[in-house]
Amino acid sequence: MSSRLFSEFLGFQMENPWCVASAPPTATGKLMADAFDAGWGCAIMKTVGPVEEPIINVAPRIQTMKKWNREIAMQNIELITDRRLSVWLDELKTLRKRYPQKMIIGSVMAPGHDMSAWAKLIEEMNKVGCNAVELNLGCPHGMPERDMGAVCSQDADIVYNIVSTAKSVSKVPILTKLTPNVTNIKVMAQAAKKGGTDAITVINTVNGIIGIDIYKRKPHLSVNGYTAIGGISGNAVKPMGLKCVAECRQATGLPISATGGIASWSDGVEYLLMGADQLQVCTEIMIRGFKIVDNLNKGLEKYLDEMGFQTIQEAKGELYKNVTSFDYLLKHSSSEKVQVNEETCTGCNLCVVACENAGYDALKLKEVEDKKRTQGRRKVAEVIVDKCTGCNLCVAVCPVPACMSLYDSQKAFPYQLHASYAENTLG
Ligand SMILES: Cc1cc2nc3c(=O)[nH]c(=O)nc-3n(C[C@H](O)[C@H](O)[C@H](O)COP(=O)(O)O)c2cc1C
């Protein structure tokens, strides 16, 4: 393993920025050992709760959503670990001895109003040699019904109480894992900072229902025809994750461990560019296994080469600073128009349909001479410049790379509204 991927997180040197998130792939010490052997730099144990809380799962509890036979999202209604705390403590001690170079993070959860339960769990994680402890304030199903999980990061006072309790007992750094299922995550991140958290982990899963079987007429994740609102994870939640990383960095300036939708090395790079420091993966491992870390590493190294970076540190970005208000965008940009590269356009008509039916009607097909055939003519898209508002829909739907693009029209906003915006279109 090349040292170029070395990453520093909360004072710990990891061989790479990849971390197995707290979830089924870290459900036992043996699994965490397997992850380390496969090459993961860090693993976060499956969350453990108070000893007296019996954890009984329902079956089934996992379902996926696929497009073209590839999983793009997963719903789970799984609870935290159902294993005894004492067994976990033994395993964590052994892992610590066997893997001194790996970052081991404990993960704990207790009721939002029972600070002594939080303190006890955090002390135990300290004693067995965890490098840090993650406070799971984000599980969106099952646990909130017991005053745990997401309800703990939907109230800033509770966040503050838990984090300050954790900081008062922990000798190792504290990561606060927040739910994205709030109106304003910045308020929760600020409360965690006020409580003294060393880092923030975002996101835990997003509330959702993965789908409906239209012929059986029941939810895809069905327990005798019933379901519960679960946690959505996987590649489809990356946009929510990026948003939360940006907001939490903006609100606190603290290090961020990113989790949510990392399915390839480039998803991880997106998070690094947004401002994250560590990259957690769960769903993609559940589907493809620990071995994916080889491709994650290879992709990352190739990216460093291509971009001329020596280290991961150099490759990191601060794009959270560029996430701003709409008003700022309006004041600091000029209007754009679309242009078509007639050489590469295949005349497939997708952009014309999208533009017509999305209301702008600024594209049509025209015939041009086909230079590849002596007598032939072919169709290409043509922009009706006065009608184009530069919305980018055609660029987004065009299947041909380097065919449609935007250019600066040199006109200030607001662009010239075309006639149909001022006229009654129904006559
Ligand atoms: C089946 C399942 C169980 C999970 N259990 C936990 C858990 O015990 N503790 C926790 O903090 N997060 C748990 N998570 C959330 C993951 O750690 C992770 O934050 C989330 O799935 C988003 O990352 P991903 O898109 O890579 O899966 C679980 C996720 C799944 C899919």
Ligand as a Chemical Component Dictionary entry (heavy atoms), coordinates in Angstrom:
data_LIG
# 
_chem_comp.id                   LIG 
_chem_comp.type                 NON-POLYMER 
_chem_comp.pdbx_formal_charge   0 
_chem_comp.three_letter_code    LIG 
# 
loop_
_chem_comp_atom.comp_id 
_chem_comp_atom.atom_id 
_chem_comp_atom.alt_atom_id 
_chem_comp_atom.type_symbol 
_chem_comp_atom.charge 
_chem_comp_atom.model_Cartn_x 
_chem_comp_atom.model_Cartn_y 
_chem_comp_atom.model_Cartn_z 
_chem_comp_atom.pdbx_ordinal 
LIG C1  C1  C 0 -28.806 -2.098 7.690  1  
LIG C2  C2  C 0 -28.176 -0.857 8.266  2  
LIG C3  C3  C 0 -27.896 -0.783 9.617  3  
LIG C4  C4  C 0 -27.308 0.355  10.152 4  
LIG N1  N1  N 0 -27.009 0.391  11.477 5  
LIG C5  C5  C 0 -26.397 1.487  12.006 6  
LIG C6  C6  C 0 -25.984 1.504  13.364 7  
LIG O1  O1  O 0 -26.140 0.549  14.114 8  
LIG N2  N2  N 0 -25.375 2.636  13.811 9  
LIG C7  C7  C 0 -25.151 3.740  13.030 10 
LIG O2  O2  O 0 -24.589 4.734  13.490 11 
LIG N3  N3  N 0 -25.522 3.724  11.723 12 
LIG C8  C8  C 0 -26.127 2.631  11.204 13 
LIG N4  N4  N 0 -26.443 2.608  9.874  14 
LIG C9  C9  C 0 -26.155 3.804  9.044  15 
LIG C10 C10 C 0 -24.782 3.712  8.335  16 
LIG O3  O3  O 0 -23.735 3.719  9.259  17 
LIG C11 C11 C 0 -24.549 4.871  7.360  18 
LIG O4  O4  O 0 -24.468 6.069  8.100  19 
LIG C12 C12 C 0 -25.647 5.028  6.319  20 
LIG O5  O5  O 0 -26.064 3.758  5.858  21 
LIG C13 C13 C 0 -25.229 5.899  5.137  22 
LIG O6  O6  O 0 -24.104 5.388  4.479  23 
LIG P1  P1  P 0 -24.196 4.467  3.127  24 
LIG O7  O7  O 0 -25.003 5.222  2.124  25 
LIG O8  O8  O 0 -22.771 4.220  2.741  26 
LIG O9  O9  O 0 -24.882 3.221  3.547  27 
LIG C14 C14 C 0 -27.015 1.466  9.316  28 
LIG C15 C15 C 0 -27.277 1.368  7.957  29 
LIG C16 C16 C 0 -27.829 0.231  7.412  30 
LIG C17 C17 C 0 -28.065 0.168  5.926  31 
# 
loop_
_chem_comp_bond.comp_id 
_chem_comp_bond.atom_id_1 
_chem_comp_bond.atom_id_2 
_chem_comp_bond.value_order 
_chem_comp_bond.pdbx_ordinal 
LIG C1  C2  SING 1  
LIG C2  C3  SING 2  
LIG C2  C16 DOUB 3  
LIG C3  C4  DOUB 4  
LIG C4  N1  SING 5  
LIG C4  C14 SING 6  
LIG N1  C5  DOUB 7  
LIG C5  C6  SING 8  
LIG C5  C8  SING 9  
LIG C6  O1  DOUB 10 
LIG C6  N2  SING 11 
LIG N2  C7  SING 12 
LIG C7  O2  DOUB 13 
LIG C7  N3  SING 14 
LIG N3  C8  DOUB 15 
LIG C8  N4  SING 16 
LIG N4  C9  SING 17 
LIG N4  C14 SING 18 
LIG C9  C10 SING 19 
LIG C10 O3  SING 20 
LIG C10 C11 SING 21 
LIG C11 O4  SING 22 
LIG C11 C12 SING 23 
LIG C12 O5  SING 24 
LIG C12 C13 SING 25 
LIG C13 O6  SING 26 
LIG O6  P1  SING 27 
LIG P1  O7  DOUB 28 
LIG P1  O8  SING 29 
LIG P1  O9  SING 30 
LIG C14 C15 DOUB 31 
LIG C15 C16 SING 32 
LIG C16 C17 SING 33 
# 
